[in-house]
Amino acid sequence: MKFAKLGKRTSAVEVTNVSQHGFWLLIGKTERFVEFSRFPWFRQARIGELMNVELQSTRHLYWPDLDVDLAVESIDHPERFPLA
């Protein structure tokens, strides 16, 4: 029996898991953890709102249901982007 080759991933960004502490984003081939303590505007979001994320450029994410823009760099280096 032969199996068909799997298709390409259609989304450049994907939420792969959600926990009480945050959620994981797969951006390209890299998975990143978004902590609710560092990004509090996601804490009360519904799962569907978190899942609806767009990669608007290689380094910029947008959640239209939450009206949240986020630089990928702020996930990688949150100490460079303190909350005011």
N, C-alpha and C positions, 0 to 999 in steps of 0.2 A: 504494500500500500504506500502510495506517495502522498505527502502532505503539501499543500500549496504554501508558497512562501508568504510569510506575514507581511502585511502592508506597512507603509511608513506611518509614523506617528503624525497625526494631523495637527496637534497643538504644540506650540513651542514652550508652553508653560502649563503645568498641571498640578493641582493639589493632590498629593498622594496619601496623606493621612492627617487626621485631626485628633488632638488630645486635649486634656484640660489645661495644658501648659502652653499650647500653641499648635502650629500646623506646619507640615512639610510641603515645600514647593519644589517641583522638578522643573528646572529651567534648562532646556537643552539636555545635556547629560549630567548636570550637576544638581544634587539635591541640597536644599537649604532649609533650615529650621527658623520659623518666624515665631518668636516668643511673645505671648500676650503681655508679659511684664514690660517688654521693650516697645511693643507696638499695641498699645491699649485699645485703639479704635477697632481692632478686630475681635476683642474679647466677647462682645455681645452679638456679634454677627451670626446669622443663621448659616448652616452648612451650604445651602444653595448660593448664598451671597459670597461666601469664601471661594466656592468653586468657579464662580463667574469672574475669572481673572484674564486679562489680556496682556500680552507682551507687546507693547506699543513700539518699542525699539529694542536693541540688544541689551540695554541697561535700564529700561523703564517699564514698570508694571502699573496696571490700572484696574481697579475694581469698580465697574460702573454702577452696580447696585449700592455700593457704599460711598461712592464718590471719593475714593482714596487713590492717590498717586504715590508711588514709592520707587525710589531709585534702588536698583539691585545692590548697589554699593552700600546702602544703608543697612541691608540685611547682613552683608559680609563684614562690615565694619561699623556696628552701631555706635561705638564710642566716638566716632567722628561726626555723628548726627544726634547730639543730645536733644531731648525734648525740652521745649521752653515752656 
